[in-house]
């Protein structure tokens, strides 16, 4: 497990523009743009290498909407 954490630490700086918890409307909008781009690339292919990233970003967006959108 230590190796996985070290790997994550090494690549995380490159991912922070794509994977983050939105706390403001502008961040939410940026994240929805990322999701739109992922949908264009992944489509319905559940075996696509980015499919799980698309799911994670969808969950982050859903959480923001649950807390901030009436």
PDB file of N, CA, C and O in Angstrom:
ATOM      1  N   UNK A   1       0.826  -1.204   0.000  1.00  0.00           N
ATOM      2  CA  UNK A   1       0.000   0.000   0.000  1.00  0.00           C
ATOM      3  C   UNK A   1       0.862   1.256   0.000  1.00  0.00           C
ATOM      4  O   UNK A   1       0.469   2.278  -0.563  1.00  0.00           O
ATOM      5  N   UNK A   2       2.014   1.188   0.618  1.00  0.00           N
ATOM      6  CA  UNK A   2       2.888   2.356   0.654  1.00  0.00           C
ATOM      7  C   UNK A   2       3.288   2.758  -0.760  1.00  0.00           C
ATOM      8  O   UNK A   2       3.355   3.946  -1.075  1.00  0.00           O
ATOM      9  N   UNK A   3       3.550   1.780  -1.603  1.00  0.00           N
ATOM     10  CA  UNK A   3       3.945   2.074  -2.987  1.00  0.00           C
ATOM     11  C   UNK A   3       2.833   2.828  -3.713  1.00  0.00           C
ATOM     12  O   UNK A   3       3.105   3.767  -4.460  1.00  0.00           O
ATOM     13  N   UNK A   4       1.581   2.418  -3.494  1.00  0.00           N
ATOM     14  CA  UNK A   4       0.458   3.082  -4.147  1.00  0.00           C
ATOM     15  C   UNK A   4       0.326   4.536  -3.694  1.00  0.00           C
ATOM     16  O   UNK A   4       0.035   5.423  -4.497  1.00  0.00           O
ATOM     17  N   UNK A   5       0.543   4.766  -2.406  1.00  0.00           N
ATOM     18  CA  UNK A   5       0.472   6.135  -1.882  1.00  0.00           C
ATOM     19  C   UNK A   5       1.605   6.971  -2.460  1.00  0.00           C
ATOM     20  O   UNK A   5       1.396   8.134  -2.805  1.00  0.00           O
ATOM     21  N   UNK A   6       2.782   6.408  -2.570  1.00  0.00           N
ATOM     22  CA  UNK A   6       3.909   7.136  -3.157  1.00  0.00           C
ATOM     23  C   UNK A   6       3.636   7.470  -4.624  1.00  0.00           C
ATOM     24  O   UNK A   6       3.939   8.571  -5.085  1.00  0.00           O
ATOM     25  N   UNK A   7       3.071   6.523  -5.340  1.00  0.00           N
ATOM     26  CA  UNK A   7       2.719   6.780  -6.734  1.00  0.00           C
ATOM     27  C   UNK A   7       1.687   7.898  -6.823  1.00  0.00           C
ATOM     28  O   UNK A   7       1.818   8.803  -7.646  1.00  0.00           O
ATOM     29  N   UNK A   8       0.664   7.837  -5.979  1.00  0.00           N
ATOM     30  CA  UNK A   8      -0.358   8.887  -5.963  1.00  0.00           C
ATOM     31  C   UNK A   8       0.260  10.246  -5.646  1.00  0.00           C
ATOM     32  O   UNK A   8      -0.101  11.253  -6.255  1.00  0.00           O
ATOM     33  N   UNK A   9       1.176  10.272  -4.709  1.00  0.00           N
ATOM     34  CA  UNK A   9       1.835  11.530  -4.346  1.00  0.00           C
ATOM     35  C   UNK A   9       2.614  12.092  -5.531  1.00  0.00           C
ATOM     36  O   UNK A   9       2.660  13.307  -5.720  1.00  0.00           O
ATOM     37  N   UNK A  10       3.217  11.233  -6.316  1.00  0.00           N
ATOM     38  CA  UNK A  10       3.999  11.685  -7.469  1.00  0.00           C
ATOM     39  C   UNK A  10       3.127  12.231  -8.593  1.00  0.00           C
ATOM     40  O   UNK A  10       3.511  13.191  -9.260  1.00  0.00           O
ATOM     41  N   UNK A  11       1.962  11.635  -8.811  1.00  0.00           N
ATOM     42  CA  UNK A  11       1.126  12.068  -9.932  1.00  0.00           C
ATOM     43  C   UNK A  11       0.059  13.088  -9.531  1.00  0.00           C
ATOM     44  O   UNK A  11      -0.513  13.755 -10.393  1.00  0.00           O
ATOM     45  N   UNK A  12      -0.209  13.213  -8.243  1.00  0.00           N
ATOM     46  CA  UNK A  12      -1.293  14.098  -7.802  1.00  0.00           C
ATOM     47  C   UNK A  12      -1.171  15.533  -8.310  1.00  0.00           C
ATOM     48  O   UNK A  12      -2.174  16.104  -8.737  1.00  0.00           O
ATOM     49  N   UNK A  13       0.022  16.141  -8.282  1.00  0.00           N
ATOM     50  CA  UNK A  13       0.103  17.521  -8.782  1.00  0.00           C
ATOM     51  C   UNK A  13      -0.395  17.670 -10.220  1.00  0.00           C
ATOM     52  O   UNK A  13      -0.892  18.733 -10.592  1.00  0.00           O
ATOM     53  N   UNK A  14      -0.268  16.629 -11.024  1.00  0.00           N
ATOM     54  CA  UNK A  14      -0.735  16.687 -12.409  1.00  0.00           C
ATOM     55  C   UNK A  14      -2.245  16.502 -12.513  1.00  0.00           C
ATOM     56  O   UNK A  14      -2.836  16.829 -13.542  1.00  0.00           O
ATOM     57  N   UNK A  15      -2.871  15.988 -11.470  1.00  0.00           N
ATOM     58  CA  UNK A  15      -4.304  15.690 -11.508  1.00  0.00           C
ATOM     59  C   UNK A  15      -5.175  16.728 -10.818  1.00  0.00           C
ATOM     60  O   UNK A  15      -6.396  16.705 -10.974  1.00  0.00           O
ATOM     61  N   UNK A  16      -4.578  17.633 -10.062  1.00  0.00           N
ATOM     62  CA  UNK A  16      -5.378  18.562  -9.262  1.00  0.00           C
ATOM     63  C   UNK A  16      -6.226  19.522 -10.100  1.00  0.00           C
ATOM     64  O   UNK A  16      -7.178  20.107  -9.584  1.00  0.00           O
ATOM     65  N   UNK A  17      -5.901  19.691 -11.363  1.00  0.00           N
ATOM     66  CA  UNK A  17      -6.732  20.529 -12.229  1.00  0.00           C
ATOM     67  C   UNK A  17      -7.967  19.775 -12.706  1.00  0.00           C
ATOM     68  O   UNK A  17      -8.909  20.375 -13.224  1.00  0.00           O
ATOM     69  N   UNK A  18      -7.956  18.452 -12.527  1.00  0.00           N
ATOM     70  CA  UNK A  18      -9.040  17.612 -13.025  1.00  0.00           C
ATOM     71  C   UNK A  18      -9.858  16.998 -11.893  1.00  0.00           C
ATOM     72  O   UNK A  18     -11.076  16.863 -12.011  1.00  0.00           O
ATOM     73  N   UNK A  19      -9.203  16.629 -10.810  1.00  0.00           N
ATOM     74  CA  UNK A  19      -9.876  15.953  -9.693  1.00  0.00           C
ATOM     75  C   UNK A  19      -9.768  16.835  -8.455  1.00  0.00           C
ATOM     76  O   UNK A  19      -8.688  16.992  -7.886  1.00  0.00           O
ATOM     77  N   UNK A  20     -10.890  17.404  -8.047  1.00  0.00           N
ATOM     78  CA  UNK A  20     -10.920  18.266  -6.865  1.00  0.00           C
ATOM     79  C   UNK A  20     -12.355  18.367  -6.376  1.00  0.00           C
ATOM     80  O   UNK A  20     -13.299  18.127  -7.129  1.00  0.00           O
ATOM     81  N   UNK A  21     -12.506  18.720  -5.126  1.00  0.00           N
ATOM     82  CA  UNK A  21     -13.834  18.922  -4.552  1.00  0.00           C
ATOM     83  C   UNK A  21     -14.226  20.375  -4.805  1.00  0.00           C
ATOM     84  O   UNK A  21     -13.540  21.284  -4.338  1.00  0.00           O
ATOM     85  N   UNK A  22     -15.314  20.611  -5.535  1.00  0.00           N
ATOM     86  CA  UNK A  22     -15.718  21.993  -5.797  1.00  0.00           C
ATOM     87  C   UNK A  22     -16.355  22.628  -4.560  1.00  0.00           C
ATOM     88  O   UNK A  22     -17.227  22.043  -3.916  1.00  0.00           O
ATOM     89  N   UNK A  23     -15.896  23.834  -4.250  1.00  0.00           N
ATOM     90  CA  UNK A  23     -16.435  24.569  -3.106  1.00  0.00           C
ATOM     91  C   UNK A  23     -17.097  25.878  -3.524  1.00  0.00           C
ATOM     92  O   UNK A  23     -17.719  26.553  -2.703  1.00  0.00           O
ATOM     93  N   UNK A  24     -16.967  26.232  -4.786  1.00  0.00           N
ATOM     94  CA  UNK A  24     -17.543  27.477  -5.296  1.00  0.00           C
ATOM     95  C   UNK A  24     -18.177  27.207  -6.656  1.00  0.00           C
ATOM     96  O   UNK A  24     -17.866  26.214  -7.313  1.00  0.00           O
ATOM     97  N   UNK A  25     -19.058  28.092  -7.062  1.00  0.00           N
ATOM     98  CA  UNK A  25     -19.751  27.945  -8.343  1.00  0.00           C
ATOM     99  C   UNK A  25     -18.762  27.824  -9.498  1.00  0.00           C
ATOM    100  O   UNK A  25     -18.964  27.010 -10.399  1.00  0.00           O
ATOM    101  N   UNK A  26     -17.703  28.617  -9.484  1.00  0.00           N
ATOM    102  CA  UNK A  26     -16.719  28.568 -10.570  1.00  0.00           C
ATOM    103  C   UNK A  26     -16.016  27.213 -10.628  1.00  0.00           C
ATOM    104  O   UNK A  26     -15.739  26.703 -11.714  1.00  0.00           O
ATOM    105  N   UNK A  27     -15.731  26.638  -9.483  1.00  0.00           N
ATOM    106  CA  UNK A  27     -15.106  25.310  -9.448  1.00  0.00           C
ATOM    107  C   UNK A  27     -16.086  24.248  -9.934  1.00  0.00           C
ATOM    108  O   UNK A  27     -15.703  23.323 -10.650  1.00  0.00           O
ATOM    109  N   UNK A  28     -17.332  24.382  -9.550  1.00  0.00           N
ATOM    110  CA  UNK A  28     -18.383  23.473 -10.009  1.00  0.00           C
ATOM    111  C   UNK A  28     -18.494  23.526 -11.531  1.00  0.00           C
ATOM    112  O   UNK A  28     -18.574  22.487 -12.186  1.00  0.00           O
ATOM    113  N   UNK A  29     -18.500  24.720 -12.087  1.00  0.00           N
ATOM    114  CA  UNK A  29     -18.596  24.869 -13.534  1.00  0.00           C
ATOM    115  C   UNK A  29     -17.385  24.255 -14.230  1.00  0.00           C
ATOM    116  O   UNK A  29     -17.521  23.601 -15.264  1.00  0.00           O
ATOM    117  N   UNK A  30     -16.202  24.468 -13.660  1.00  0.00           N
ATOM    118  CA  UNK A  30     -14.988  23.889 -14.238  1.00  0.00           C
ATOM    119  C   UNK A  30     -15.065  22.365 -14.219  1.00  0.00           C
ATOM    120  O   UNK A  30     -14.681  21.708 -15.186  1.00  0.00           O
ATOM    121  N   UNK A  31     -15.558  21.812 -13.126  1.00  0.00           N
ATOM    122  CA  UNK A  31     -15.662  20.363 -13.005  1.00  0.00           C
ATOM    123  C   UNK A  31     -16.703  19.799 -13.979  1.00  0.00           C
ATOM    124  O   UNK A  31     -16.514  18.709 -14.520  1.00  0.00           O
ATOM    125  N   UNK A  32     -17.791  20.526 -14.203  1.00  0.00           N
ATOM    126  CA  UNK A  32     -18.780  20.050 -15.181  1.00  0.00           C
ATOM    127  C   UNK A  32     -18.197  20.069 -16.597  1.00  0.00           C
ATOM    128  O   UNK A  32     -18.555  19.228 -17.422  1.00  0.00           O
ATOM    129  N   UNK A  33     -17.310  21.012 -16.881  1.00  0.00           N
ATOM    130  CA  UNK A  33     -16.632  21.026 -18.181  1.00  0.00           C
ATOM    131  C   UNK A  33     -15.723  19.811 -18.327  1.00  0.00           C
ATOM    132  O   UNK A  33     -15.659  19.198 -19.393  1.00  0.00           O
ATOM    133  N   UNK A  34     -15.024  19.468 -17.255  1.00  0.00           N
ATOM    134  CA  UNK A  34     -14.177  18.273 -17.270  1.00  0.00           C
ATOM    135  C   UNK A  34     -15.040  17.043 -17.534  1.00  0.00           C
ATOM    136  O   UNK A  34     -14.685  16.193 -18.351  1.00  0.00           O
ATOM    137  N   UNK A  35     -16.173  16.951 -16.840  1.00  0.00           N
ATOM    138  CA  UNK A  35     -17.061  15.804 -17.031  1.00  0.00           C
ATOM    139  C   UNK A  35     -17.584  15.752 -18.466  1.00  0.00           C
ATOM    140  O   UNK A  35     -17.633  14.676 -19.063  1.00  0.00           O
ATOM    141  N   UNK A  36     -17.969  16.883 -19.021  1.00  0.00           N
ATOM    142  CA  UNK A  36     -18.443  16.913 -20.406  1.00  0.00           C
ATOM    143  C   UNK A  36     -17.370  16.386 -21.360  1.00  0.00           C
ATOM    144  O   UNK A  36     -17.668  15.617 -22.274  1.00  0.00           O
ATOM    145  N   UNK A  37     -16.131  16.801 -21.143  1.00  0.00           N
ATOM    146  CA  UNK A  37     -15.032  16.328 -21.982  1.00  0.00           C
ATOM    147  C   UNK A  37     -14.815  14.829 -21.818  1.00  0.00           C
ATOM    148  O   UNK A  37     -14.567  14.121 -22.793  1.00  0.00           O
ATOM    149  N   UNK A  38     -14.908  14.352 -20.584  1.00  0.00           N
ATOM    150  CA  UNK A  38     -14.756  12.915 -20.345  1.00  0.00           C
ATOM    151  C   UNK A  38     -15.874  12.125 -21.017  1.00  0.00           C
ATOM    152  O   UNK A  38     -15.631  11.058 -21.581  1.00  0.00           O
ATOM    153  N   UNK A  39     -17.090  12.644 -20.959  1.00  0.00           N
ATOM    154  CA  UNK A  39     -18.218  11.971 -21.611  1.00  0.00           C
ATOM    155  C   UNK A  39     -17.971  11.871 -23.113  1.00  0.00           C
ATOM    156  O   UNK A  39     -18.268  10.847 -23.728  1.00  0.00           O
ATOM    157  N   UNK A  40     -17.424  12.940 -23.705  1.00  0.00           N
ATOM    158  CA  UNK A  40     -17.108  12.917 -25.134  1.00  0.00           C
ATOM    159  C   UNK A  40     -16.081  11.832 -25.456  1.00  0.00           C
ATOM    160  O   UNK A  40     -16.171  11.179 -26.495  1.00  0.00           O
ATOM    161  N   UNK A  41     -15.113  11.641 -24.570  1.00  0.00           N
ATOM    162  CA  UNK A  41     -14.042  10.669 -24.802  1.00  0.00           C
ATOM    163  C   UNK A  41     -14.484   9.253 -24.454  1.00  0.00           C
ATOM    164  O   UNK A  41     -14.259   8.324 -25.230  1.00  0.00           O
ATOM    165  N   UNK A  42     -15.109   9.083 -23.299  1.00  0.00           N
ATOM    166  CA  UNK A  42     -15.450   7.756 -22.784  1.00  0.00           C
ATOM    167  C   UNK A  42     -16.743   7.228 -23.391  1.00  0.00           C
ATOM    168  O   UNK A  42     -16.843   6.048 -23.727  1.00  0.00           O
ATOM    169  N   UNK A  43     -17.718   8.096 -23.527  1.00  0.00           N
ATOM    170  CA  UNK A  43     -19.015   7.665 -24.026  1.00  0.00           C
ATOM    171  C   UNK A  43     -19.640   6.634 -23.100  1.00  0.00           C
ATOM    172  O   UNK A  43     -19.686   6.833 -21.887  1.00  0.00           O
ATOM    173  N   UNK A  44     -20.115   5.546 -23.659  1.00  0.00           N
ATOM    174  CA  UNK A  44     -20.772   4.475 -22.895  1.00  0.00           C
ATOM    175  C   UNK A  44     -19.822   3.315 -22.591  1.00  0.00           C
ATOM    176  O   UNK A  44     -20.248   2.292 -22.055  1.00  0.00           O
ATOM    177  N   UNK A  45     -18.545   3.467 -22.930  1.00  0.00           N
ATOM    178  CA  UNK A  45     -17.570   2.380 -22.785  1.00  0.00           C
ATOM    179  C   UNK A  45     -17.141   2.228 -21.329  1.00  0.00           C
ATOM    180  O   UNK A  45     -16.260   2.946 -20.857  1.00  0.00           O
ATOM    181  N   UNK A  46     -17.765   1.294 -20.624  1.00  0.00           N
ATOM    182  CA  UNK A  46     -17.449   1.070 -19.208  1.00  0.00           C
ATOM    183  C   UNK A  46     -16.049   0.512 -19.005  1.00  0.00           C
ATOM    184  O   UNK A  46     -15.529   0.550 -17.891  1.00  0.00           O
ATOM    185  N   UNK A  47     -15.432  -0.004 -20.058  1.00  0.00           N
ATOM    186  CA  UNK A  47     -14.079  -0.550 -19.967  1.00  0.00           C
ATOM    187  C   UNK A  47     -13.010   0.472 -20.340  1.00  0.00           C
ATOM    188  O   UNK A  47     -11.819   0.161 -20.316  1.00  0.00           O
ATOM    189  N   UNK A  48     -13.425   1.677 -20.681  1.00  0.00           N
ATOM    190  CA  UNK A  48     -12.465   2.724 -21.041  1.00  0.00           C
ATOM    191  C   UNK A  48     -11.599   3.040 -19.826  1.00  0.00           C
ATOM    192  O   UNK A  48     -12.101   3.048 -18.702  1.00  0.00           O
ATOM    193  N   UNK A  49     -10.307   3.300 -20.028  1.00  0.00           N
ATOM    194  CA  UNK A  49      -9.417   3.598 -18.900  1.00  0.00           C
ATOM    195  C   UNK A  49      -9.852   4.801 -18.055  1.00  0.00           C
ATOM    196  O   UNK A  49      -9.496   4.888 -16.880  1.00  0.00           O
ATOM    197  N   UNK A  50     -10.612   5.721 -18.636  1.00  0.00           N
ATOM    198  CA  UNK A  50     -11.050   6.912 -17.900  1.00  0.00           C
ATOM    199  C   UNK A  50     -12.473   6.804 -17.362  1.00  0.00           C
ATOM    200  O   UNK A  50     -13.002   7.773 -16.819  1.00  0.00           O
ATOM    201  N   UNK A  51     -13.092   5.645 -17.507  1.00  0.00           N
ATOM    202  CA  UNK A  51     -14.478   5.483 -17.055  1.00  0.00           C
ATOM    203  C   UNK A  51     -14.614   5.701 -15.552  1.00  0.00           C
ATOM    204  O   UNK A  51     -15.569   6.341 -15.111  1.00  0.00           O
ATOM    205  N   UNK A  52     -13.687   5.186 -14.767  1.00  0.00           N
ATOM    206  CA  UNK A  52     -13.802   5.370 -13.312  1.00  0.00           C
ATOM    207  C   UNK A  52     -13.555   6.823 -12.919  1.00  0.00           C
ATOM    208  O   UNK A  52     -14.149   7.311 -11.958  1.00  0.00           O
ATOM    209  N   UNK A  53     -12.684   7.519 -13.652  1.00  0.00           N
ATOM    210  CA  UNK A  53     -12.475   8.946 -13.393  1.00  0.00           C
ATOM    211  C   UNK A  53     -13.763   9.709 -13.682  1.00  0.00           C
ATOM    212  O   UNK A  53     -14.135  10.612 -12.933  1.00  0.00           O
ATOM    213  N   UNK A  54     -14.430   9.352 -14.748  1.00  0.00           N
ATOM    214  CA  UNK A  54     -15.698   9.989 -15.082  1.00  0.00           C
ATOM    215  C   UNK A  54     -16.713   9.771 -13.964  1.00  0.00           C
ATOM    216  O   UNK A  54     -17.460  10.684 -13.612  1.00  0.00           O
ATOM    217  N   UNK A  55     -16.742   8.571 -13.410  1.00  0.00           N
ATOM    218  CA  UNK A  55     -17.665   8.274 -12.312  1.00  0.00           C
ATOM    219  C   UNK A  55     -17.331   9.096 -11.069  1.00  0.00           C
ATOM    220  O   UNK A  55     -18.229   9.644 -10.430  1.00  0.00           O
ATOM    221  N   UNK A  56     -16.051   9.186 -10.725  1.00  0.00           N
ATOM    222  CA  UNK A  56     -15.627   9.955  -9.545  1.00  0.00           C
ATOM    223  C   UNK A  56     -16.012  11.421  -9.704  1.00  0.00           C
ATOM    224  O   UNK A  56     -16.542  12.026  -8.772  1.00  0.00           O
ATOM    225  N   UNK A  57     -15.754  11.989 -10.859  1.00  0.00           N
ATOM    226  CA  UNK A  57     -16.086  13.397 -11.080  1.00  0.00           C
ATOM    227  C   UNK A  57     -17.599  13.597 -11.043  1.00  0.00           C
ATOM    228  O   UNK A  57     -18.078  14.613 -10.541  1.00  0.00           O
ATOM    229  N   UNK A  58     -18.336  12.652 -11.561  1.00  0.00           N
ATOM    230  CA  UNK A  58     -19.795  12.724 -11.475  1.00  0.00           C
ATOM    231  C   UNK A  58     -20.275  12.738 -10.037  1.00  0.00           C
ATOM    232  O   UNK A  58     -21.207  13.469  -9.700  1.00  0.00           O
ATOM    233  N   UNK A  59     -19.654  11.944  -9.192  1.00  0.00           N
ATOM    234  CA  UNK A  59     -20.014  11.908  -7.768  1.00  0.00           C
ATOM    235  C   UNK A  59     -19.674  13.231  -7.093  1.00  0.00           C
ATOM    236  O   UNK A  59     -20.450  13.720  -6.273  1.00  0.00           O
ATOM    237  N   UNK A  60     -18.524  13.818  -7.426  1.00  0.00           N
ATOM    238  CA  UNK A  60     -18.148  15.113  -6.851  1.00  0.00           C
ATOM    239  C   UNK A  60     -19.148  16.199  -7.258  1.00  0.00           C
ATOM    240  O   UNK A  60     -19.518  17.044  -6.443  1.00  0.00           O
ATOM    241  N   UNK A  61     -19.577  16.171  -8.502  1.00  0.00           N
ATOM    242  CA  UNK A  61     -20.571  17.134  -8.984  1.00  0.00           C
ATOM    243  C   UNK A  61     -21.904  16.915  -8.277  1.00  0.00           C
ATOM    244  O   UNK A  61     -22.547  17.875  -7.852  1.00  0.00           O
ATOM    245  N   UNK A  62     -22.317  15.671  -8.150  1.00  0.00           N
ATOM    246  CA  UNK A  62     -23.576  15.355  -7.470  1.00  0.00           C
ATOM    247  C   UNK A  62     -23.557  15.834  -6.020  1.00  0.00           C
ATOM    248  O   UNK A  62     -24.552  16.366  -5.528  1.00  0.00           O
ATOM    249  N   UNK A  63     -22.436  15.650  -5.341  1.00  0.00           N
ATOM    250  CA  UNK A  63     -22.306  16.103  -3.952  1.00  0.00           C
ATOM    251  C   UNK A  63     -22.461  17.625  -3.875  1.00  0.00           C
ATOM    252  O   UNK A  63     -23.165  18.137  -3.004  1.00  0.00           O
ATOM    253  N   UNK A  64     -21.803  18.344  -4.786  1.00  0.00           N
ATOM    254  CA  UNK A  64     -21.920  19.801  -4.802  1.00  0.00           C
ATOM    255  C   UNK A  64     -23.376  20.207  -5.030  1.00  0.00           C
ATOM    256  O   UNK A  64     -23.895  21.082  -4.337  1.00  0.00           O
ATOM    257  N   UNK A  65     -24.028  19.578  -5.991  1.00  0.00           N
ATOM    258  CA  UNK A  65     -25.418  19.924  -6.290  1.00  0.00           C
ATOM    259  C   UNK A  65     -26.331  19.633  -5.105  1.00  0.00           C
ATOM    260  O   UNK A  65     -27.234  20.418  -4.813  1.00  0.00           O
ATOM    261  N   UNK A  66     -26.108  18.523  -4.425  1.00  0.00           N
ATOM    262  CA  UNK A  66     -26.920  18.193  -3.250  1.00  0.00           C
ATOM    263  C   UNK A  66     -26.799  19.258  -2.166  1.00  0.00           C
ATOM    264  O   UNK A  66     -27.761  19.538  -1.452  1.00  0.00           O
ATOM    265  N   UNK A  67     -25.618  19.847  -2.049  1.00  0.00           N
ATOM    266  CA  UNK A  67     -25.371  20.822  -0.986  1.00  0.00           C
ATOM    267  C   UNK A  67     -25.671  22.263  -1.388  1.00  0.00           C
ATOM    268  O   UNK A  67     -25.924  23.099  -0.520  1.00  0.00           O
ATOM    269  N   UNK A  68     -25.647  22.575  -2.699  1.00  0.00           N
ATOM    270  CA  UNK A  68     -25.729  23.973  -3.109  1.00  0.00           C
ATOM    271  C   UNK A  68     -26.848  24.320  -4.086  1.00  0.00           C
ATOM    272  O   UNK A  68     -27.168  25.496  -4.261  1.00  0.00           O
ATOM    273  N   UNK A  69     -27.440  23.326  -4.715  1.00  0.00           N
ATOM    274  CA  UNK A  69     -28.471  23.611  -5.715  1.00  0.00           C
ATOM    275  C   UNK A  69     -29.829  23.232  -5.135  1.00  0.00           C
ATOM    276  O   UNK A  69     -30.038  22.090  -4.723  1.00  0.00           O
ATOM    277  N   UNK A  70     -30.757  24.199  -5.104  1.00  0.00           N
ATOM    278  CA  UNK A  70     -32.077  23.913  -4.518  1.00  0.00           C
ATOM    279  C   UNK A  70     -32.889  22.940  -5.356  1.00  0.00           C
ATOM    280  O   UNK A  70     -34.017  22.605  -4.992  1.00  0.00           O
TER     281      UNK A  70
END
